[in-house]
Amino acid sequence: MRPINKGTWPTKNNSTKKKVFNDWTKAISILKQRTGLYCHLCEMKMNSGFAIEHIKPQESYPQLKSHWSNFLLICPYCNSHKLATIPKKYKENYFWPHLNNTLLVFDYEQIFPHIKPSDSLTRIQKKRANNLIELYGLRKEATSDGSADTRWIEKLKAYKMAIDRRLEYQSGMNQSVNAIVDLAVQSGFFSIWLKVFEDIPLIRTDLIQRKEFHLLNTNCFDNTLQLQPRTTNDL
Ligand SMILES: [Zn+2]
């Protein structure tokens, strides 16, 4: 899962006063600008249709409903899954893309791009990682009516695209690093591209440095671009 940095609480024009988000949908454009056009949870690319996720549910925490720290930018599919499974009280037992190095916390299965907790986590950390996966249905292939989950379809497409580009690149076909990373920017699912190209340093580096993914201000990489924990909980 791509880690994000939402930045400090936005201020009112030319002042140090915090912006009040009585209408929290106003936070969408700021989050898009600061973190890119990708769902903070499933990483699907969207140009419009984003929702604001209240990490601590507004019903139980009304004082946090316009609070910057409580916002994530998510797609309608992650949003509707959460609404169906919403816990009444927030518990501190999740990993989050704005707090943790979610590239260390989450990984993918071998054959299909099913997100899973990293093998290096402890049993309790795996439980925390799985809690987030379950809360937003991040491994779902189908919706409750039996039709395919849009996030899964799009994720499979991105995965296939990344694998094909890798094969072409390795066979010396005309695939420039730039063209491959351009495609990743367009398709979304950054962490899938990073996984597929993790052992090809030229492409890995370009993926991490692409401004559209907003990764260099997340404190998730050291100065040689290797992953580093963001908090003591990440490993
Ligand atoms: Zn999503």
Boltz pocket constraint, residues with backbone or C-beta under 6 A from the ligand:
constraints:
  - pocket:
      binder: B
      contacts: [[A, 39], [A, 40], [A, 41], [A, 42], [A, 43], [A, 44], [A, 74], [A, 75], [A, 76], [A, 77], [A, 78], [A, 79], [A, 151]]
      max_distance: 6.0
